[in-house]
């Protein structure tokens, strides 16, 4: 019998008994689609609670904390059939809480008027009436990351390659994932997100020292634009447009020379990972 979504999620989380896991594994052996689903479920896991435990954030206002706890308690009482939605909603609630806590501390709620949603397996979604530029939202999200957020991750090449294929085939983004080991950056993850209804790709790298770096990509049909560097929400953002794609390399000042790395990516000076075929050349786009 074909396992349902709740069984696949429980299998990916290692929560099935030995006999139940054996039954799922028999089904996986017969179905490439089921194997891909399990790979994507496993790729959606990140150590959020451990990462936030290392963050030095101010305490949440009591009323906000109580609302979040009530939302979590209600979600935990739902049936097993809704477990997938629960897994996706809890990271968003914790990230939303971190964003709001930081905003209260810095007095930014009135200044920015809220956040409009990035959506995805591991992205914050906070409703608002206005739409911020996607690079600004991505910079705010990256601001939450520390080395501990991704240091323990070992990406699965098959899962990452499947994600890249989906980005190309389903999202229509002709992506080449840069291999930045030559500049001291280790690939950690790739995420399919959406911002304001449009696909957004986010790749995360860990430098030898300093905080993680994100390379974000969105479709943009405007003319090519040369590399420019700016500060957004306390982050260094190096952006450019090339071949109908917009890029943003985002990190902290301790993450390295982001402008230099951006030039190497733009010029095809780095190799490509997860290439579709041997004709693919280094670089992006």
C-alpha positions as CSV (number, residue, x, y, z in Angstrom):
1,X,0.0,0.0,0.0
2,X,1.3,3.4,-0.9
3,X,2.2,5.5,2.2
4,X,0.3,8.8,2.7
5,X,1.9,12.1,3.4
6,X,1.8,11.8,7.2
7,X,3.7,8.4,6.9
8,X,6.3,9.9,4.6
9,X,6.8,12.9,7.0
10,X,7.1,10.5,10.0
11,X,9.6,8.4,8.1
12,X,11.7,11.4,7.1
13,X,11.7,12.5,10.8
14,X,12.7,9.0,12.0
15,X,9.5,8.6,14.0
16,X,8.2,5.2,12.6
17,X,8.7,1.8,14.2
18,X,11.0,-0.6,12.5
19,X,8.1,-2.5,10.9
20,X,6.5,0.7,9.7
21,X,9.7,2.0,8.3
22,X,10.3,-1.3,6.5
23,X,6.9,-1.0,4.8
24,X,7.6,2.6,3.7
25,X,11.1,1.6,2.4
26,X,9.5,-1.1,0.2
27,X,7.2,1.5,-1.3
28,X,10.2,3.9,-1.8
29,X,12.1,1.1,-3.7
30,X,9.3,1.0,-6.2
31,X,8.7,4.7,-6.7
32,X,11.1,7.4,-7.8
33,X,8.5,10.1,-7.0
34,X,8.1,8.9,-3.4
35,X,11.9,8.9,-3.0
36,X,12.1,12.4,-4.2
37,X,9.3,13.5,-1.8
38,X,11.3,12.0,1.1
39,X,14.5,13.7,0.0
40,X,12.7,17.1,-0.1
41,X,11.2,16.5,3.3
42,X,14.6,15.7,4.8
43,X,16.0,18.8,3.1
44,X,13.4,21.0,4.9
45,X,14.9,20.3,8.3
46,X,17.2,22.9,9.8
47,X,18.2,23.3,13.5
48,X,16.1,26.4,14.1
49,X,15.7,26.0,17.9
50,X,19.4,25.4,18.3
51,X,20.2,28.4,16.2
52,X,17.8,30.7,18.1
53,X,19.2,29.4,21.4
54,X,22.5,30.9,20.4
55,X,20.9,34.3,19.5
56,X,21.2,37.1,22.0
57,X,17.7,38.6,21.3
58,X,15.7,40.8,23.7
59,X,12.8,39.1,25.4
60,X,9.4,39.1,23.6
61,X,6.7,41.3,24.9
62,X,4.4,39.2,27.1
63,X,1.3,39.7,25.0
64,X,3.2,38.5,21.8
65,X,4.7,35.6,23.7
66,X,1.3,34.4,24.9
67,X,-0.2,34.7,21.4
68,X,2.7,32.6,20.0
69,X,2.4,30.0,22.7
70,X,-1.4,29.8,22.1
71,X,-0.8,29.3,18.3
72,X,1.8,26.6,19.0
73,X,-0.5,24.8,21.5
74,X,-3.4,24.8,19.1
75,X,-1.2,23.5,16.3
76,X,0.1,20.7,18.4
77,X,-3.4,19.5,19.1
78,X,-4.2,19.1,15.5
79,X,-4.4,15.6,13.9
80,X,-1.5,13.7,12.4
81,X,-2.9,14.6,9.0
82,X,-1.9,18.2,9.5
83,X,1.7,17.5,10.6
84,X,3.2,18.8,7.4
85,X,1.5,22.2,7.8
86,X,2.7,22.2,11.5
87,X,6.3,21.6,10.5
88,X,6.2,24.5,8.1
89,X,4.3,26.9,10.3
90,X,6.4,26.6,13.5
91,X,9.6,27.8,12.0
92,X,7.7,30.8,10.5
93,X,6.2,31.6,13.9
94,X,9.7,31.5,15.6
95,X,11.2,33.6,12.8
96,X,8.3,36.1,13.0
97,X,8.8,36.4,16.7
98,X,12.5,37.1,16.3
99,X,11.8,39.7,13.6
100,X,9.2,41.4,15.9
101,X,11.4,41.3,18.9
102,X,14.2,42.9,17.0
103,X,11.9,45.5,15.7
104,X,10.6,46.4,19.2
105,X,14.1,46.7,20.4
106,X,15.2,49.0,17.6
107,X,12.0,51.0,17.2
108,X,11.6,49.8,13.6
109,X,7.9,48.7,13.7
110,X,6.7,52.3,13.1
111,X,9.5,53.1,10.7
112,X,9.0,50.1,8.4
113,X,5.4,49.4,8.8
114,X,5.7,45.6,9.0
115,X,7.0,42.9,6.6
116,X,5.4,41.4,3.6
117,X,5.9,37.7,3.2
118,X,8.7,35.5,2.0
119,X,7.1,32.1,1.9
120,X,8.8,28.7,1.9
121,X,9.8,25.7,4.0
122,X,12.1,27.8,6.2
123,X,11.2,31.5,5.6
124,X,9.4,34.1,7.7
125,X,6.0,35.1,6.7
126,X,4.6,38.3,8.3
127,X,1.5,40.0,6.8
128,X,1.5,43.7,6.1
129,X,-0.2,46.2,3.8
130,X,3.0,47.3,2.1
131,X,5.6,45.5,0.1
132,X,9.2,45.9,0.9
133,X,11.9,45.3,-1.7
134,X,12.8,41.6,-1.8
135,X,16.5,42.3,-1.1
136,X,15.6,44.2,2.1
137,X,13.5,41.3,3.3
138,X,16.2,38.8,2.4
139,X,18.8,40.9,4.3
140,X,16.5,41.0,7.4
141,X,16.1,37.2,7.2
142,X,19.9,36.6,6.9
143,X,20.5,38.9,9.9
144,X,19.2,36.1,12.1
145,X,21.8,33.6,11.0
146,X,24.9,32.7,13.0
147,X,27.6,30.1,12.3
148,X,25.7,27.7,14.6
149,X,22.7,27.9,12.3
150,X,24.3,26.0,9.5
151,X,27.7,24.8,10.8
152,X,26.3,21.3,11.6
153,X,24.5,20.9,8.2
154,X,25.9,18.3,5.7
155,X,23.9,18.9,2.5
156,X,22.8,15.8,0.6
157,X,24.0,16.2,-3.1
158,X,21.1,14.3,-4.5
159,X,18.5,16.4,-2.6
160,X,20.3,19.6,-3.6
161,X,20.5,18.5,-7.2
162,X,16.7,17.7,-7.2
163,X,16.0,21.1,-5.7
164,X,18.1,22.8,-8.4
165,X,16.2,20.8,-11.1
166,X,12.9,21.9,-9.7
167,X,14.1,25.6,-9.7
168,X,14.9,25.3,-13.3
169,X,12.0,23.2,-14.5
170,X,9.1,24.4,-12.3
171,X,10.2,27.9,-11.3
172,X,11.7,28.8,-14.7
173,X,15.0,30.1,-13.2
174,X,18.0,29.0,-15.2
175,X,20.1,28.6,-12.2
176,X,23.7,27.4,-11.8
177,X,24.8,27.0,-8.2
178,X,28.3,28.5,-7.7
179,X,30.9,26.4,-6.0
180,X,32.6,28.9,-3.8
181,X,35.2,26.6,-2.1
182,X,37.9,28.4,-4.0
183,X,37.1,31.6,-2.2
184,X,36.7,29.9,1.2
185,X,33.0,29.4,1.2
186,X,31.4,26.0,1.9
187,X,27.9,25.3,0.4
188,X,25.4,24.5,3.1
189,X,21.9,24.6,1.6
190,X,19.6,25.8,-1.2
191,X,16.0,26.8,-0.7
192,X,13.0,27.4,-3.0
193,X,11.1,30.3,-1.6
194,X,8.5,32.8,-2.9
195,X,8.3,36.5,-2.4
196,X,5.2,38.5,-3.4
197,X,4.1,35.6,-5.5
198,X,7.4,35.2,-7.4
199,X,10.0,32.4,-7.1
200,X,13.0,33.3,-4.9
201,X,16.1,31.1,-4.7
202,X,18.3,31.3,-1.6
203,X,21.7,29.5,-1.4
204,X,23.6,29.6,1.9
205,X,27.4,29.3,2.3
206,X,29.6,29.2,5.4
207,X,33.0,31.1,5.2
208,X,36.1,29.8,7.0
209,X,35.5,32.5,9.6
210,X,32.6,34.8,10.2
211,X,28.9,34.5,9.7
212,X,27.0,32.7,6.9
213,X,26.5,34.3,3.5
214,X,23.4,34.0,1.3
215,X,23.2,34.3,-2.4
216,X,19.6,35.1,-3.4
217,X,18.3,35.0,-7.0
218,X,15.0,36.2,-8.6
219,X,13.7,36.7,-12.1
220,X,14.1,40.3,-13.3
221,X,13.6,41.2,-17.0
222,X,15.1,44.6,-16.7
223,X,18.4,45.4,-18.4
224,X,21.7,44.1,-16.9
225,X,23.1,46.2,-14.1
226,X,26.6,46.3,-12.8
227,X,27.7,45.2,-9.3
228,X,26.8,47.6,-6.5
229,X,27.2,47.4,-2.7
230,X,25.0,48.9,-0.1
231,X,24.0,48.4,3.6
232,X,20.5,47.1,4.3
233,X,19.2,46.3,7.8
234,X,22.7,46.1,9.2
235,X,23.8,43.7,6.4
236,X,26.2,44.1,3.5
237,X,24.3,43.5,0.2
238,X,26.1,43.2,-3.1
239,X,23.6,43.2,-6.0
240,X,23.6,43.0,-9.8
241,X,21.4,42.0,-12.7
242,X,22.5,39.6,-15.4
243,X,20.6,37.6,-18.1
244,X,17.2,38.5,-16.8
245,X,18.1,37.4,-13.2
246,X,18.7,39.6,-10.2
247,X,21.3,38.6,-7.6
248,X,22.0,39.6,-4.0
249,X,25.0,38.4,-2.1
250,X,24.2,39.1,1.6
251,X,26.5,38.8,4.6
252,X,28.0,40.6,7.6
253,X,31.3,42.6,7.4
254,X,33.1,39.6,8.9
255,X,31.9,37.3,6.1
256,X,34.6,38.3,3.6
257,X,35.0,40.5,0.5
258,X,31.5,40.1,-0.9
259,X,32.1,42.5,-3.9
260,X,35.1,40.4,-5.0
261,X,33.1,37.2,-4.7
262,X,30.2,38.7,-6.6
263,X,32.5,39.7,-9.5
264,X,33.8,36.2,-9.7
265,X,30.3,34.7,-9.8
266,X,29.2,37.3,-12.4
267,X,32.2,36.7,-14.6
268,X,31.9,32.9,-14.5
269,X,35.1,32.7,-12.4
270,X,33.8,29.9,-10.2
271,X,32.7,26.4,-11.0
272,X,29.1,25.3,-11.0
273,X,27.6,22.6,-8.8
274,X,24.7,20.3,-9.7
275,X,25.1,20.9,-13.4
276,X,22.4,19.4,-15.6
277,X,24.9,18.1,-18.2
278,X,28.5,18.4,-19.2
279,X,27.8,21.4,-21.5
280,X,27.0,23.6,-18.5
281,X,29.8,26.1,-17.8
282,X,30.9,27.7,-14.6
283,X,29.0,30.6,-13.2
284,X,25.3,31.5,-12.9
285,X,22.5,32.4,-15.2
